[in-house]
Amino acid sequence: MRVIFNEGLKAVADDLDHMARDVRDAIRLAGEALLHQDLDAAQTVIDNDASIDDLSTRIMDQCVELLARQNPVATDLRVIVSTMRLATTFERMGDLARHIAESARRTYPNSPVPQNLVPTFAKMQQFLDITGGRLVDMLADRDTAIAEQIIRDDDQLDDLHLKIMQYADSAEWEGTNEQLINVVLIARFMERLGDHAVSAARRVVFIVSGFDPTKTPSRDEGTDID
């Protein structure tokens, strides 16, 4: 029975690794669509989101079957429940990348954001590209050092998000109403991508150590907001 259980766990882990790579690619391509008006990149993100959803569903089904048939306890139970949470988190990250791609497609061939804010959005995207790569590496090796770095660095993305929100709410704003809506939404989508990455990192630390390194007591990145 233990052999069957281990094989099931490995299949789930392989699917989760695949999902993380797909999310990383979706984040990168959504950034290409946003910053460079790349319609093909936008459409790829939109089309591929269904595959991420399918992987999430398959992982959830596999985990439920392991819970029902193998009756795991202690560490095994922690791994399975955490894997389900990770699948949900990655599925939401795929949705957020799709939202960004849809915004870029909707305004094509024009940018959805004013030109003077493009450098700030580019910095947010650069941060997310790095984070996406770290998620893949963290998950593949269950690397808590990478996880802790993701948690620690998230304030950088929050600061960029705050900078955009303050400008959008200031008298200096000169864009159109449509651009204002796009700026607020896209910046929020990108900030939430960072939050979900933190949630995934916390979950990996929990899998490895049983300790939940909450960044701040009032914050729960794994909510149903997005």
N, C-alpha and C positions, 0 to 999 in steps of 0.2 A: 504493500500500500504506500510505503514511503517513497518508493521509486516512482510510482504514478503521480504522487503529490509533487515531487521535485520536478518531474517533466512538465506538469501543469504550470508550476511557478515559472519555469524557464520560458514556456510559450508566452505567458503573460508579460514577462520582462522583455522578451524580444519585441512584442507588439508595442510596449510602452516606449522602448528605444526608438522604434520606427516612428511612433507618433511625435516624439520629441524632435526628431530630424525634420519631419514634415512641418511642424510648427516653426522651427528655426527658418526653414526655407520660405514659409508664408510671410514671416516678419520681414525678411530681407526683400522679397519681391514686392510687398506692400510699400516698403520704403522707396523702391525704384519707381513704382507707380506714382507715389505722392510727390517725390522730389524731381522726377524727370519726365513726368507726363507719359509714362510708358504704359500704353494701353494693353499690350500683350501681357506684361507682368501683372497688371490689375486683373485681367481675365483669368490668368492662370491661378491666382490666389482664390478667386471666386469659384472657379470650377473645382479646384482641389479641396475645397473645404468639406465637401461631401465625404471624401476619403478619410479625413481626420475624424469626422463624426462617426463614420463606420468603424474605425479603429476603436474609438471610445466605447461604442456599443459592444463590440466584441470583447474588449477587456473587461467591461462590467459583467457581461454574461459569463466569461471564464471565471471571474472572481466569485460570483454567486455560486457557480457550480462547485468550486473548490470549498467554499464555506459549507455548502449543503452536504457534499459527499465525504469530505475529509475531516470535518469537525476540528479545524486547527486551533491551537492554543498558544498562548505566550507570544514568542517572537514571530511565529508563522502567521498568527492572527494579525499582528501589527503590520506585517508586510502586506498582507492581502487588503486590509482596510485602507492602508495608506496608498496602495496602488490604485484603488478605486478613486480616491481623492485626487491623485495625480492625473488620472485619465480625465476627470471632470475639469480640472484646472487647465490642462492642455487643450481640451475641446473649447473652452471659453477663450483661450488665447487665439486659437484658430478663427473663432468668430470675430474677435477684435481686429485681427489682421484683415479679415474679409471686409469689415466695416470701412477700414481705411482705404482698401482697394476700391470699394464701391464709391466712396467719395471722390477718388481720383478719376474713376471712369465717368462719373456723373458730370464733371466739369470739363472733361477732355474736349478740345486740346488745351484749355486753360488750366492753370494751377488752381486748386481749391483754396489756397492760402495766399495772402498778399506777398509780394516779392520781398519786402523788408523783413518778413518773419521766416523766410526760407532758411537762413543760416541757423536759427534757433531750432527749427524742426529738424534740420540736418544733424544737429548735435544730439537731439533726442533719438533720432534714427540710428546714429552711430552707436550710442549707448545700447540700444535694443539689439542691434546686430551682434555686438560683443556678448550681451547677455544670452541671446539665443544660442550662440556657440557654447557658452559656459553651461547652459542647461543640458545640452547633449553630452558634454564631457562629464558633468556631474552625475548624470543618471547612469551612464555607461559604467563608471567606476565606483558609484556610490561614494563620491568624493566629498566629504564634509568640509574640507578646506575651501573648495570651490563654492559650495553652498553658503558658507559663512561670508564669502566675498560678495556673492549676489545680495545677500541680506544687508551687508554693511554699505554697499555702494548705491543702494536704491535712492538714498537722499539726493544724489546728483540729478536723477531724473525728476524727482519731486521739485527740485529747485528750478529746473528748466520749465516745468509745467506751470509753476507759480509765476514765473516771469512772463509767460505768454498770457496767462489769465489777467495779470495786472495790467498789461498793455491793452488787452481787449476791453478792459473796463475803464480805461483812462480817456482823458480828453484828447490824447494824441492819436487815437484811432482814426484812420482815414479810409478804411476799406468799406466795401459794400455790406449791406445786411446779410447777403448770402455768404460772403467771406467770413463775416463774424460768426455765423452759425457753424460754418465748416471749421474755423479755427478752434472754437470752443469744443466741438465734438471730437475732432481728430486729436487734439491735445489730450483730451480726456481718455480716448481710446489708447493712446500711447502710454499715458501714465498708468492706466489699468493693466496694460501688458507687463509693466514693471512690477506692479503689485502682485500679479499672479505668478510671476517668476519668483518673487520672494516667498509666496505661499508654497510653491514647488520645492524651493530650497529648504524651507522649514520642514517640509514633509520628509525629505531625504535624510536630514539630520535625525528626525524622529525614527525613521526606519533603522538607521545604523545604531543609534545610541539609546533610543527610548526617551530622549529629552527633546522638548519642544522649545526651540530658541526664539520665542516671541520677540519681535523687534520692539514693539511698544505694547503695553497691556490693553490699550483701547483699540488696537488695530487687528482686523481679521481679513486677510487678503482672500480667503476662500469663501466669500459670501456670494449671494446670488444676485448681486447688483448688475452684473453684465451677463 
